[in-house]
Amino acid sequence: MTTLMPSVLDPQLRRALAERVRYCHEMGIYDFYRREPRIPESATVDTKVDDLALSSTSQELPEKELREEMAAKRSAVVAKPADENILRVLTPHAEQAVTDPVAALKLIREDLGECVRCKLHRQGRKQIVFGVGNPRADLMFVGEGPGADEDTQGEPFVGRAGQLLNNMIKAMGIRREDVYIANIVKCRPPGNRTPERDECETCSPFLMRQIAVVKPKIVVALGAVAAKNLLAINAPMSELRGRFYDFMPTGVQSSDASWPGTKLAVTYHPAFLLRDPRQKGEAWKDLQMVMKYLGLKPPKKDE
């Protein structure tokens, strides 16, 4: 059998496939058909050879040796998985022609406008909460969505959860002004409910553009909603935490073609830590992993 793609897709490839489907829908294409894979002639010949070898040696070789021999022969005709880069749909945007990240982020904000692309604009939001911080930050935090305080002030993480995030950032030996902070969705969901799938899919392309402009060394996803939307992985926090993921924002291209993408780490959302302070130690482990990668040291206690 010839294998064309892995049974479990890489997260980046899954996002690329989702982006391709979304692009097709925008073009008015909704029906998709599966085409049977073409098996190279050499593979067919080798398969026949395998069948002949099986019939002639099955009585002569022990079962373990027979399996190893057949596996070695078939490994020579297994096709390589498709290159995920050919699936990427890169939409041109004005900020790609701008090298100054401040100006580039301004262009994205102007393109966002007074957004009415999803239903959140008519469900009580006061204003759009775009993002804040250092446009050249090495570290970027991405949360779920604005709360009541953020909706009032127009800045992410300014309420109780924001104060805890500030303390977390300070414990890392840096300032809030040194990082960039944004959310998956830029409008407050009513009652602070979890953003729905269509809302995340509508808003996340603007976040991807922000990441491509800032070009951080590390993105920290705060909470399960941010992690699952960025990584396109439906897994519990216990499985998502404790490691780095290679991450490239989908559907966009940075103005710096040499930018290799970023590392992505996952930790608990500050609002969750307020509800369950016992997990603060685990969150600190996640941040220490990030600090080690960035070469950061926590401040001394007397500072």
Secondary structure, DSSP 8 states (H G I E B T S, - for coil): ----S-SS--HHHHHHHHHHHHHHHHTT------------HHHHHHHHHHHHHHHHHTTTS-HHHHHHHHHHHHHTT------GGGG------GGGG---HHHHHHHHHHHH-S--SSGGGGTT--S----EE-TT-SEEEEES---HHHHHHTSSS-SHHHHHHHHHHHHTT--GGGSEEEESSSS--GGG----HHHHHHHHHHHHHHHHHH--SEEEEESHHHHHHHHT----HHHHSSS-EEE--TT---S-TT---EEEEEE--HHHHHH-GGGHHHHHHHHHHHHHHHT-----TT-
